[in-house]
């Protein structure tokens, strides 16, 4: 019987770092956790909303545009630091975008006395991030590209990044077939059983006219 675990949670505290840094009393812990979730959802909704508005500027035609890899939240007594790690921060660099995002986030924060500090950090190697590769595959499938061709092209994009292995798995009604199945493609090493292996992972749903497809991507970065 197979026993599977999330690769990120399995390595948390060793090769995988936390995305939230704050302290709270046990009775206030759930409130802080919900606040983090609201902040992350607000940022993602802001990105999606402005991408739709920017369809006239052909932002939607870029398969790798405005993909958030992860969001770090650091809380102090009177300040909340939000660091957005994004592949191509073209939309957030527009005039007034950060100020508008701060106003939306301030409504989600419970305490009025806490200030928000938003910082944008561009990812050095975008195609080393599984979220960006998943967004690229989703863009290709929505444009009726063959799923095998989209997977192979995503593997080719990883050649620009310094990685040791990658695995992509797509499950669902592939090609519009009646029976759902799973297809997988792999290149290089992928030691999932060792904690010292630094592996990045994402699970991404793709909504197509045939139904929802699930994409899972594992990237083996290095071994400590």
trRosetta pair geometry for C-beta under 8 A, 3 or more apart (Angstrom, degrees):
i j d omega theta_ij theta_ji phi_ij phi_ji
5 9 6.7 -115 166 78 96 104
5 10 4.9 104 116 -70 123 114
6 9 4.2 61 78 20 113 108
6 10 6.3 -177 85 -18 55 87
6 201 7.1 179 -173 92 74 145
7 10 5.6 -54 -142 34 30 118
7 11 6.6 5 166 1 63 112
7 192 6.3 -88 -101 -141 113 94
7 199 4.9 -69 169 98 137 123
7 200 8.0 116 106 174 127 6
7 201 4.3 119 54 -22 120 148
7 218 6.6 99 -11 -122 163 105
8 11 6.5 -75 -151 47 26 93
8 12 6.6 53 149 -60 64 91
8 16 5.3 151 -158 -146 66 159
8 200 7.7 35 -83 -140 98 44
8 201 5.5 -135 -36 49 94 108
9 12 5.4 -21 -146 -17 38 121
9 16 7.9 -82 -67 85 14 155
10 195 6.9 -136 143 -108 91 83
11 14 5.2 -95 -168 59 71 105
11 15 4.7 -37 175 53 126 92
11 16 4.2 103 102 -2 96 111
11 195 5.6 158 -109 -154 81 74
11 197 8.0 -103 -93 75 142 62
11 198 7.4 148 170 -118 158 48
11 199 7.0 144 -10 42 153 86
12 16 4.9 -56 -90 86 46 113
12 18 7.0 66 -161 -74 102 71
13 16 7.3 4 12 69 36 75
13 18 7.8 33 -72 -42 64 92
14 195 5.3 22 88 162 168 110
14 196 7.3 -95 156 -91 129 44
15 195 7.0 169 2 161 109 67
15 196 6.8 117 -47 -156 128 29
15 197 7.2 -110 10 92 170 27
15 198 4.2 -145 177 -95 134 79
15 199 7.7 73 103 16 138 59
15 224 6.1 -173 -94 3 110 133
16 198 7.6 153 -60 -138 68 75
18 21 6.4 127 98 -70 117 72
19 70 5.5 -113 -117 170 132 121
19 71 6.7 73 176 79 121 51
19 72 5.4 -125 -163 -102 67 59
19 73 7.0 52 140 17 75 79
20 36 5.4 -16 -104 -124 140 150
20 72 7.4 180 -79 -157 37 54
20 73 4.8 -5 -117 62 79 100
20 74 7.9 176 -159 -75 45 41
20 75 8.0 12 -172 -6 87 103
21 72 7.4 12 2 -177 102 97
21 73 7.2 -179 30 93 64 55
21 74 4.6 -4 65 -111 108 78
21 75 7.3 -176 92 22 60 68
22 32 6.3 -146 100 -173 135 139
22 73 7.2 -41 -20 120 119 93
22 74 6.8 155 -60 -158 86 37
22 75 3.5 25 -103 44 131 113
23 75 8.0 -149 27 81 51 107
24 28 4.6 -120 178 95 113 100
24 29 4.9 155 92 -89 119 58
24 31 7.7 -158 -172 62 154 89
24 32 4.6 -158 -40 -12 159 149
25 28 4.8 67 59 22 85 103
25 29 7.1 -123 93 -40 39 79
26 29 5.6 -28 -147 -12 34 120
28 31 5.2 -54 -165 40 65 116
28 32 6.2 64 141 -21 84 102
29 32 5.9 -60 -154 38 34 108
29 33 6.3 33 152 -21 68 108
30 33 5.6 -54 -148 36 33 114
30 34 6.4 32 155 -17 66 105
31 34 5.9 -55 -148 38 31 108
31 35 6.3 35 152 -23 64 107
31 110 6.9 -15 175 -18 114 162
32 35 5.4 -52 -146 34 33 116
32 36 6.6 38 154 -21 64 100
32 75 7.2 -99 -148 1 118 169
33 36 5.8 -50 -154 31 32 112
33 37 6.7 31 150 -16 63 104
34 37 5.6 -53 -151 36 37 113
34 38 6.4 39 151 -21 67 103
35 38 5.7 -52 -148 34 33 112
35 39 6.5 35 153 -20 65 104
35 108 7.3 134 -152 144 69 91
35 109 6.7 57 -158 -125 115 55
35 110 6.1 -81 -97 -9 123 105
36 39 5.8 -54 -149 34 31 111
36 40 6.4 26 156 -14 65 107
36 73 5.4 -165 -126 48 97 164
37 40 5.9 -56 -147 39 31 108
37 41 6.2 28 157 -16 66 110
38 41 5.9 -57 -143 41 29 108
38 42 6.1 33 157 -24 65 108
38 108 4.3 -180 140 -172 118 121
39 42 5.8 -55 -147 33 27 113
39 43 6.6 26 156 -17 62 105
39 71 7.4 -166 119 138 99 143
39 73 6.2 104 85 -98 150 135
39 80 7.8 -137 -101 157 153 140
39 82 6.4 -142 173 -106 131 132
39 105 6.0 44 -132 -143 83 104
39 108 5.9 165 -78 107 57 139
39 109 7.5 43 -79 -72 104 80
40 43 6.0 -55 -151 34 31 109
40 44 6.4 24 155 -13 65 109
40 71 5.2 174 -112 56 90 144
40 73 7.8 -88 -55 -42 92 127
41 44 5.8 -58 -146 41 32 108
41 45 6.0 31 157 -19 67 109
42 45 5.8 -56 -144 39 28 110
42 46 6.3 32 154 -23 63 106
42 104 5.6 171 179 136 118 107
42 105 5.6 146 108 -94 147 67
42 108 5.1 -114 -46 -34 149 154
43 46 5.7 -54 -150 33 30 114
43 47 6.6 30 153 -19 63 104
43 68 7.0 99 127 -92 116 163
43 71 6.1 133 58 -98 157 151
43 82 7.5 -174 -68 172 139 137
43 84 6.4 -166 -166 -102 145 123
43 101 6.9 47 -115 -160 74 119
43 105 7.4 23 -63 -81 82 112
44 47 5.7 -52 -151 34 34 112
44 48 6.5 29 154 -14 66 106
44 68 6.5 -110 -95 30 82 145
45 48 5.8 -55 -145 40 33 108
45 49 6.1 35 156 -22 67 108
46 49 5.8 -55 -144 35 28 111
46 50 6.4 14 162 -7 63 111
46 100 7.8 155 -152 116 127 99
46 101 5.5 92 172 -112 167 92
46 104 6.0 155 -80 71 125 163
47 50 6.4 -67 -147 43 25 100
47 51 6.2 29 155 -25 64 109
47 66 5.3 172 -166 165 111 120
47 68 6.6 -147 -32 -29 167 115
47 91 6.8 117 -137 85 75 148
47 92 8.0 -33 -100 -57 92 100
48 51 5.6 -53 -145 32 30 114
48 52 6.7 30 157 -18 63 102
49 52 6.1 -58 -160 32 30 108
49 53 6.7 26 147 -14 64 106
50 53 5.2 -47 -144 38 43 114
50 54 6.0 35 156 -14 69 109
50 91 5.6 130 114 -174 127 132
50 97 7.5 63 -134 -131 169 108
51 54 5.7 -62 -143 46 30 105
51 55 7.4 63 150 -58 58 75
51 59 5.6 -136 -145 114 70 127
51 60 6.4 108 167 -78 94 78
51 65 7.2 142 -125 109 113 114
51 66 5.8 -153 -81 66 116 150
51 91 6.9 -63 -76 -85 72 157
52 55 6.0 -14 -165 -28 38 111
52 60 7.8 52 -104 -70 40 120
54 57 4.8 -48 -171 42 83 110
54 59 3.9 30 118 9 118 139
54 60 7.5 159 96 -29 79 78
54 91 6.6 -126 -15 -110 162 110
55 58 7.5 44 -176 -81 41 23
55 59 6.5 -89 -87 48 34 86
55 60 4.7 10 -118 -9 83 126
58 61 4.5 -25 -173 20 87 123
58 62 7.3 92 139 -23 79 87
59 62 6.2 -54 -166 26 43 109
59 65 5.4 -165 -175 138 79 161
59 66 7.2 26 177 -3 118 125
59 90 7.4 -167 -123 91 106 127
59 91 6.8 63 -141 -74 147 110
60 65 7.7 -115 -95 52 18 137
62 65 3.7 81 92 -37 118 115
62 88 7.5 -98 145 89 139 158
63 135 6.5 151 165 128 74 85
63 136 4.7 76 141 -123 124 63
63 139 3.5 -155 -126 59 99 165
63 140 7.0 25 -122 -42 147 74
64 67 6.2 -70 -168 -1 57 127
64 87 6.0 -93 169 118 98 144
64 88 6.0 94 123 -5 91 133
64 126 6.4 79 178 151 134 141
64 132 5.5 35 -141 -166 98 101
64 135 6.4 117 -113 95 48 119
64 136 5.8 2 -72 -75 86 97
65 88 5.6 -78 -126 79 48 130
65 90 6.5 -50 -149 36 98 123
65 91 7.4 91 167 -27 102 109
66 86 6.8 -23 -144 -167 46 126
66 87 7.8 -151 -89 55 4 90
66 88 6.5 -71 -45 76 40 86
66 89 7.5 83 -104 -115 65 36
66 90 6.9 -88 -58 47 87 84
66 91 4.9 15 -88 10 129 129
66 92 7.7 135 -120 -19 97 90
67 86 6.8 147 78 -157 43 74
67 87 4.8 14 61 16 95 125
67 88 7.2 52 24 25 80 86
67 126 7.9 101 61 -161 118 108
67 129 7.6 161 115 102 121 134
67 131 5.6 168 164 127 114 102
67 132 4.8 141 90 -98 152 71
67 135 4.7 -130 -100 -2 135 161
68 71 6.4 1 175 -51 129 93
68 84 6.3 -68 -129 -167 109 95
68 85 7.0 100 -165 77 68 59
68 86 5.2 -43 -103 -98 58 84
68 131 7.2 -60 86 139 46 155
69 85 4.7 -60 60 112 105 105
69 86 6.7 -176 5 -99 82 26
69 87 6.4 110 -41 -49 101 82
69 123 5.6 85 -14 -66 146 140
69 129 4.6 -82 -113 -147 120 147
69 131 5.2 176 -116 40 55 134
69 132 7.0 -28 -82 -33 92 96
70 85 5.3 12 58 51 68 122
71 82 6.6 -12 -176 -167 103 90
71 83 7.1 157 -162 80 53 54
71 84 5.6 -14 -113 -108 86 63
71 85 7.1 -155 -81 22 36 78
72 81 7.8 -16 113 115 93 92
72 82 7.4 154 83 -158 57 41
72 83 4.1 -4 58 56 106 106
72 85 7.1 66 -9 -20 97 106
73 80 6.8 -18 -164 -173 91 97
73 81 7.3 148 -159 82 40 59
73 82 5.8 -6 -106 -106 71 71
73 83 7.9 -153 -67 25 31 73
74 80 7.5 153 81 -163 50 48
74 81 4.1 -10 62 60 101 110
74 83 7.4 37 -1 -7 105 106
75 79 7.8 172 -155 94 44 52
75 80 5.3 -12 -109 -112 73 77
75 81 7.6 -150 -70 26 29 72
76 79 4.6 14 53 55 115 85
76 80 7.5 -153 29 -73 70 36
76 81 7.4 56 -8 -12 101 98
78 113 6.2 -75 -134 141 87 93
78 114 5.8 -167 -166 -114 41 57
78 115 6.3 34 145 10 80 92
79 114 6.5 168 -88 -163 16 78
79 115 5.0 -23 -110 64 73 93
79 116 7.8 158 -159 -86 65 15
79 117 5.9 17 -175 -7 110 118
80 109 6.6 -158 10 -113 155 135
80 114 5.5 53 -19 160 101 123
80 115 7.2 -170 25 88 71 44
80 116 5.4 -22 67 -108 99 62
80 117 7.0 175 85 25 48 75
81 117 4.8 -25 -108 73 66 110
81 119 7.1 1 -171 4 91 112
82 105 7.1 -101 -10 -151 162 162
82 116 6.6 -5 4 -165 116 93
82 117 6.9 164 24 82 69 53
82 118 5.0 -18 71 -108 105 69
82 119 7.2 169 88 26 54 67
83 119 4.9 -17 -111 70 73 103
83 121 6.0 15 -178 -1 100 119
84 89 7.8 116 107 -105 113 122
84 92 7.2 -174 91 -109 147 170
84 118 6.9 13 -9 -169 110 93
84 119 7.2 -179 23 88 72 50
84 120 5.3 -22 66 -111 103 63
84 121 7.0 168 81 28 49 71
85 121 5.2 -26 -102 76 66 103
85 123 5.9 74 175 -66 93 92
86 89 4.7 102 86 -74 128 89
86 92 6.8 121 36 12 165 139
86 120 6.5 -33 25 -159 118 93
86 121 7.5 136 23 74 68 51
86 122 6.6 -46 76 -110 73 53
86 123 6.8 -137 94 -11 23 95
87 122 7.4 43 -179 -158 17 72
87 123 5.1 -33 -103 37 53 122
87 126 3.9 79 -152 -131 106 111
87 129 6.4 -135 -81 44 110 143
87 131 7.9 -157 -36 89 122 101
87 132 4.8 100 -75 -92 155 131
88 122 7.6 45 -104 -138 26 104
88 126 6.7 17 -44 -103 84 150
89 92 4.7 -54 -168 51 95 110
89 93 5.5 102 128 -33 91 99
89 120 5.1 109 -142 173 159 131
89 122 5.5 -112 4 -85 113 91
90 93 6.1 -64 -153 32 26 111
90 94 7.8 44 149 -40 58 89
91 94 6.2 -36 -172 -4 40 113
91 97 6.6 153 146 -134 66 155
92 97 5.1 -169 -146 121 42 140
92 98 6.7 70 -176 -68 87 78
92 101 7.5 -2 -131 -26 96 151
92 120 5.3 164 118 -104 139 147
93 97 7.1 23 42 37 12 141
93 120 7.5 -148 -70 96 75 165
94 97 4.6 91 66 -35 84 123
96 99 5.3 -59 -153 45 57 114
96 100 5.8 58 150 -24 82 105
97 100 5.9 -59 -150 38 28 109
97 101 6.3 26 154 -18 64 109
98 101 5.6 -56 -147 38 32 111
98 102 6.3 36 153 -24 65 104
98 118 5.7 -176 -158 85 98 128
98 120 7.5 -107 -92 -28 115 118
99 102 5.7 -51 -148 32 31 114
99 103 6.8 33 152 -20 62 102
100 103 5.8 -51 -154 31 34 112
100 104 6.7 31 151 -16 64 104
101 104 5.7 -54 -151 37 36 110
101 105 6.2 32 153 -17 68 108
101 118 6.3 107 101 -121 119 175
102 105 5.7 -57 -143 40 31 108
102 106 6.2 39 155 -29 65 104
102 116 5.3 167 -146 91 90 130
102 118 5.9 -133 -79 -4 91 129
103 106 5.7 -49 -146 27 29 115
103 107 7.2 33 154 -21 58 100
104 107 6.1 -54 -164 27 34 112
104 108 7.2 25 145 -13 63 106
105 108 5.6 -59 -156 36 43 110
105 109 6.5 44 149 -27 73 102
105 116 5.4 126 101 -133 125 160
105 118 7.3 144 17 -67 158 123
106 109 5.7 -48 -146 27 36 112
106 116 5.9 -118 -76 -7 81 136
109 112 7.9 138 104 -84 102 32
109 114 5.9 -123 167 75 139 119
109 116 6.8 -153 -32 -65 150 111
111 114 4.4 76 90 -3 114 108
123 126 5.3 113 88 -90 116 59
123 128 7.6 -154 162 55 121 98
123 129 5.9 -21 -177 -34 165 136
123 132 7.9 -141 66 -37 154 140
125 128 3.9 47 111 -4 113 124
125 129 7.7 155 101 -21 71 81
125 160 7.4 177 -155 118 97 89
125 161 4.5 111 169 -119 129 99
125 162 7.0 -104 -103 20 167 79
126 129 6.1 -59 -170 22 44 111
126 132 5.1 169 169 -142 87 175
127 132 6.2 -112 -98 100 43 130
127 133 6.6 85 -151 -69 68 92
127 157 4.4 -134 -147 148 140 100
127 158 5.7 -153 147 -91 105 45
127 160 5.4 68 56 63 138 111
127 161 5.0 -152 90 -30 85 119
128 158 7.3 102 -96 -136 48 79
128 161 3.7 169 -70 -154 88 148
128 162 7.3 -7 -96 46 130 58
128 163 6.0 165 -129 -52 88 114
128 200 7.7 86 150 33 77 153
128 219 6.7 139 -175 165 59 154
128 221 7.1 66 -175 -109 113 101
129 132 4.6 76 79 7 103 106
129 133 7.1 -179 93 -6 55 86
129 200 6.9 -90 -133 146 48 154
129 219 7.8 -136 -135 19 12 161
130 133 5.5 -58 -148 41 40 111
130 134 6.1 43 154 -23 72 105
130 200 5.4 -174 -11 125 110 102
130 201 6.2 5 16 -150 167 15
130 202 4.0 175 108 13 118 110
130 217 3.8 170 -152 96 110 121
130 218 7.3 6 -96 -84 141 12
130 219 5.4 -155 -61 -10 97 116
131 134 5.7 -54 -147 36 30 112
131 135 6.4 31 153 -19 64 105
131 202 5.1 157 -70 -92 66 167
131 204 7.1 138 -130 -75 58 129
132 135 5.7 -51 -148 35 33 112
132 136 6.5 37 150 -22 63 103
133 136 5.5 -51 -150 33 34 115
133 137 6.5 33 153 -18 66 102
133 154 4.8 94 -163 -163 100 115
133 157 6.7 175 -108 77 93 131
133 158 7.2 7 -91 -62 137 99
133 168 7.4 -117 143 -95 129 121
133 217 5.5 143 85 -136 124 164
133 219 7.9 139 10 -60 147 125
134 137 5.8 -52 -148 36 33 110
134 138 6.3 37 152 -20 65 106
134 202 5.6 -107 -21 101 145 128
134 204 3.6 116 174 12 143 161
134 215 5.0 153 -136 104 97 134
134 217 5.6 -133 -61 -6 96 133
135 138 5.6 -52 -146 36 33 115
135 139 6.4 37 153 -23 64 103
135 204 7.4 -119 -55 -159 54 156
136 139 5.7 -52 -151 32 31 112
136 140 6.6 28 152 -17 64 105
136 150 7.7 171 127 -170 80 94
136 153 7.7 -133 146 109 121 105
136 154 5.7 149 92 -100 124 98
136 157 6.9 5 115 1 175 166
137 140 5.7 -56 -150 37 34 111
137 141 6.3 29 155 -17 68 107
137 147 7.9 47 -170 -146 104 72
137 150 4.9 106 -138 152 73 118
137 151 6.7 39 -119 -81 122 56
137 154 5.4 -19 -65 -57 99 143
137 168 7.4 163 -74 -161 153 136
137 170 7.5 -148 167 -81 142 124
137 204 8.0 123 62 85 114 137
137 206 7.3 -93 111 -70 92 147
137 215 5.8 145 89 -125 142 156
138 141 6.0 -57 -144 38 30 107
138 142 6.3 28 159 -18 64 109
138 204 6.8 -102 -49 141 124 126
138 206 4.4 -162 -116 -112 92 111
138 215 7.2 -118 -60 0 87 150
139 142 6.1 -59 -148 37 27 109
139 143 6.6 12 156 -6 62 112
140 143 6.0 -70 -153 46 30 102
140 145 4.1 -62 176 54 89 138
140 149 7.5 -146 170 98 137 90
140 150 3.7 162 100 -113 145 117
140 153 7.0 147 -87 58 159 139
141 144 7.8 53 -177 -71 35 16
141 145 6.4 -87 -80 56 32 82
141 147 6.2 30 -100 -94 106 80
141 150 5.9 -48 -53 -31 77 171
141 206 5.8 50 70 163 144 150
141 208 6.0 -77 142 -82 111 128
141 213 6.8 -91 166 43 165 153
142 206 7.5 -136 -51 -172 91 107
142 208 6.6 -148 -95 -105 63 82
145 149 5.7 -111 167 82 98 118
145 150 5.2 114 107 -60 118 103
146 149 4.2 81 69 9 99 108
146 150 6.8 -169 90 -9 50 85
146 175 7.5 11 -137 -92 74 98
147 150 5.6 -53 -145 37 35 112
147 151 6.3 36 155 -21 66 105
147 170 5.6 -139 -176 89 130 163
147 174 5.3 -77 18 -152 158 106
147 175 6.7 -104 5 -50 114 78
147 183 6.6 118 118 56 126 145
147 213 7.9 -149 -110 -155 134 158
148 151 5.8 -54 -148 36 30 111
148 152 6.4 27 156 -16 64 107
148 183 7.1 -85 -83 158 80 154
148 185 7.8 122 -142 -55 68 136
149 152 5.9 -55 -145 39 31 109
149 153 6.2 31 155 -19 65 108
150 153 5.8 -55 -145 37 29 111
150 154 6.4 32 154 -20 63 105
151 154 5.7 -54 -150 34 31 111
151 155 6.6 34 151 -20 63 103
151 168 5.1 -179 -146 98 100 140
151 170 6.8 -117 -74 -12 123 125
151 183 7.4 -127 -33 116 162 115
151 185 4.9 125 149 21 130 142
152 155 5.5 -51 -152 33 35 114
152 156 6.6 38 149 -21 65 103
152 185 6.9 -113 -74 -170 63 167
153 156 5.5 -51 -151 33 36 114
153 157 6.7 42 149 -25 64 99
154 157 5.6 -46 -152 26 36 115
154 158 7.2 41 150 -23 61 98
154 168 6.1 93 89 -75 134 160
155 158 5.9 -51 -161 25 37 113
155 159 8.0 54 142 -33 59 88
155 166 6.2 173 -123 87 77 131
155 168 6.9 -118 -63 1 91 129
155 185 6.4 -91 -53 126 137 126
155 187 5.4 103 -157 1 123 141
156 159 5.8 -30 -170 0 47 116
157 160 6.3 -40 -179 16 52 110
157 161 8.0 32 136 -2 68 103
158 161 5.4 -59 -159 42 58 107
158 163 5.7 -52 179 42 109 134
158 166 5.1 -59 -144 -32 179 158
158 187 7.7 156 72 72 135 129
158 219 7.3 -160 -129 -123 133 112
163 166 6.2 59 120 -51 142 99
163 188 7.3 143 123 75 88 170
163 219 5.6 -64 -143 -175 146 98
163 220 6.4 118 180 77 94 58
163 221 5.7 -64 -121 -111 83 46
164 188 5.4 168 148 172 50 133
164 189 5.5 -26 141 51 105 100
164 220 4.8 -69 72 109 93 106
164 221 7.1 60 15 143 92 9
164 222 6.7 118 -11 -93 123 41
164 223 7.6 -28 24 -18 163 95
165 186 7.5 5 -175 -175 99 88
165 187 6.6 -174 -146 99 61 54
165 188 3.0 -153 -100 107 68 106
165 189 4.2 -125 -49 65 142 44
165 190 4.5 -144 128 -59 139 72
165 218 7.9 -11 116 116 95 96
165 219 7.5 163 91 -158 57 41
165 220 3.8 22 54 37 97 126
166 186 7.3 -177 95 -147 50 52
166 187 5.6 5 55 57 85 91
166 188 6.3 61 11 40 61 118
166 190 7.6 167 -48 -77 3 115
166 217 7.3 -15 -168 -168 93 90
166 218 6.9 163 -154 89 45 61
166 219 5.2 -3 -108 -110 84 70
166 220 7.1 -134 -63 21 43 77
167 184 6.9 -2 -174 -171 95 101
167 185 7.3 173 -151 90 53 47
167 186 4.4 -3 -108 -108 87 89
167 187 7.8 -178 -76 25 52 54
167 190 5.2 10 -24 -80 123 164
167 217 7.2 163 85 -153 56 45
167 218 4.4 7 52 53 101 104
168 184 7.1 166 89 -151 50 55
168 185 5.3 -5 58 58 95 91
168 186 7.7 -172 24 -76 59 49
168 215 7.1 -20 -165 -165 89 93
168 216 7.5 157 -155 85 43 54
168 217 5.3 -4 -106 -106 74 81
169 182 6.2 5 -176 -176 100 107
169 183 7.2 172 -150 88 55 44
169 184 4.5 -10 -104 -103 85 88
169 185 8.0 -178 -76 24 48 57
169 215 7.2 152 82 -155 53 46
169 216 4.6 -8 59 59 103 99
169 217 7.8 -166 25 -72 68 41
170 174 6.4 101 118 -92 114 119
170 182 7.0 169 89 -151 43 60
170 183 5.4 -7 59 58 91 90
170 184 7.8 -178 23 -78 59 46
170 213 5.9 1 -170 174 97 117
170 214 7.1 157 -153 82 48 51
170 215 5.4 -12 -101 -101 77 74
171 174 8.0 -83 -150 -43 20 107
171 180 6.8 54 171 169 77 107
171 181 7.2 -122 -140 119 67 29
171 182 4.0 -18 -98 -100 92 89
171 183 7.7 177 -78 20 49 57
171 213 6.9 159 78 -162 42 69
171 214 4.8 -12 59 59 95 101
171 216 8.0 22 1 1 105 103
172 180 5.3 -62 -162 -141 25 109
172 206 8.0 -140 19 62 161 95
172 210 7.6 123 144 105 109 108
172 211 6.1 -165 -174 96 114 107
172 212 6.3 -133 -121 103 140 48
172 213 3.7 -133 35 -111 152 64
172 214 6.0 142 -42 12 108 71
173 176 6.3 27 146 -129 106 19
173 177 5.7 -162 -164 61 73 63
173 178 7.4 -11 -134 -129 110 8
173 179 7.9 148 -115 86 76 19
173 180 5.2 -65 -65 -92 59 78
173 210 4.4 -134 96 146 126 120
173 211 5.0 83 20 39 124 122
173 213 7.3 -108 45 -79 60 88
174 177 6.2 4 68 20 60 110
174 180 7.7 100 -3 -146 74 56
174 181 6.2 -70 21 61 115 87
174 183 6.1 66 -83 -6 169 121
174 213 7.2 88 -82 -118 68 123
176 209 8.0 -6 -99 87 103 94
176 210 4.7 -144 -106 -90 62 139
177 180 7.6 157 87 -83 98 30
177 181 7.2 -3 77 9 142 106
186 190 6.6 -91 -153 -4 118 137
188 220 6.6 -149 117 52 119 122
189 220 5.8 -94 95 88 75 166
190 199 7.4 79 -156 -117 77 127
190 218 5.7 76 -149 116 129 130
190 220 5.1 -150 -108 -39 58 128
191 194 4.8 3 141 22 120 110
191 197 4.6 175 79 -60 102 159
191 220 7.0 90 26 -123 69 136
191 223 7.4 38 45 -96 134 123
192 197 7.5 -102 -92 77 20 143
192 199 6.7 18 -107 -45 65 173
192 218 7.2 -43 -84 -154 110 154
194 197 4.7 91 82 -9 100 105
194 223 7.6 22 103 -135 137 108
196 223 5.9 55 124 -167 96 78
196 224 4.9 -130 -171 64 88 81
197 220 6.3 -38 179 -141 114 99
197 222 8.0 -172 -153 102 55 34
197 223 5.1 -28 -105 -105 66 85
197 224 7.9 -164 -82 18 20 74
198 220 7.6 111 80 -162 58 53
198 221 4.6 -53 103 60 106 110
198 222 5.2 13 42 58 120 70
198 223 7.0 -157 12 -84 79 31
198 224 6.5 79 -34 -22 104 101
199 218 5.9 -12 -175 -167 116 93
199 219 6.7 154 -160 77 63 47
199 220 5.5 -27 -103 -100 86 59
199 221 6.9 -175 -95 7 30 84
200 218 7.6 150 81 -158 49 44
200 219 4.6 -12 59 59 96 105
200 221 6.2 66 -10 -36 101 115
201 216 7.4 -6 -167 -171 93 86
201 217 6.9 170 -146 88 49 58
201 218 5.3 -6 -102 -105 89 67
201 219 7.4 -165 -70 23 46 71
202 216 7.4 -177 90 -144 48 49
202 217 5.5 3 52 52 87 98
203 214 6.9 -14 -170 -169 91 99
203 215 7.4 157 -157 84 44 53
203 216 5.3 -10 -105 -100 74 81
204 214 7.6 143 76 -160 45 52
204 215 4.6 -23 66 66 94 104
204 216 7.7 172 21 -79 71 35
204 217 7.4 10 7 2 114 106
205 212 5.5 -16 -168 -170 108 112
205 213 7.3 143 -161 76 55 46
205 214 5.9 -31 -104 -102 65 65
205 215 7.6 179 -88 20 17 79
206 212 6.9 145 74 -160 47 58
206 213 4.4 -20 63 63 104 97
206 214 7.6 -168 20 -77 81 18
206 215 6.0 57 -18 -15 114 113
207 212 5.6 -27 -100 -102 62 76
208 211 6.5 1 65 55 85 36
208 212 7.5 156 24 -98 73 24
208 213 6.0 32 2 -8 118 109
210 213 8.0 47 77 -48 103 100
220 223 8.0 1 179 -53 103 87
